[in-house]
Amino acid sequence: METYHQRMKIAAQIANNARAAAPVLTGRYRDGIAVESDGLTVRVVDNDETAIHKEYGTADTPAHAALTNAALEYGRYSGTQPR
């Protein structure tokens, strides 16, 4: 519980940075970025159902990685990497 509020603050900063960096065609990718918490767990997510393809790219679409790059500014990351 001691770090919860600080983690929420960092998550909000990550979300704001990701929204600022996200390309906008329809706005769903950018507007889907949110902070969610469940108990003491804090996450920055993108609720756009196609965000994974926009974030990490596909065989014919380049990755935008707005959320991944914003999170990397605040710590280590070992998850899925953009194409």
Sequence and secondary structure as in RCSB ss.txt:
>XXXX:A:sequence
METYHQRMKIAAQIANNARAAAPVLTGRYRDGIAVESDGLTVRVVDNDETAIHKEYGTADTPAHAALTNAALEYG
RYSGTQPR
>XXXX:A:secstr
 TTHHHHHHHHHHHHHHHHHHS  SSSHHHHTEEEEEETTEEEEEE  TTHHHHHH  SSS    HHHHHHHTTS
   S    
